[in-house]
């Protein structure tokens, strides 16, 4: 994914992002299996998928923190 794709992801809800994370993890497992048996030669695909998953998880965490800050300000 490119940076502008992550801007679009930030507009999505957490549930939609979690769904795409599950899809990416399934894809990662498939590619890992192919690498082990020698079908897939491009190891960079696995690396890039892991980075994408980490970025998506970071976006979800940012959303959670913003929600917590918003609720704590309302409580004061």
Residue pairs with C-beta under 8 A, 6 or more apart in sequence:
1 9
1 52
1 55
6 55
6 59
9 17
9 20
9 56
9 59
10 59
14 60
14 63
14 64
17 56
17 59
17 60
18 60
20 56
21 53
21 56
21 57
21 60
24 49
24 52
24 53
24 56
25 53
27 49
28 46
28 49
28 50
28 53
31 40
31 45
31 46
31 49
32 46
34 40
35 43
35 46
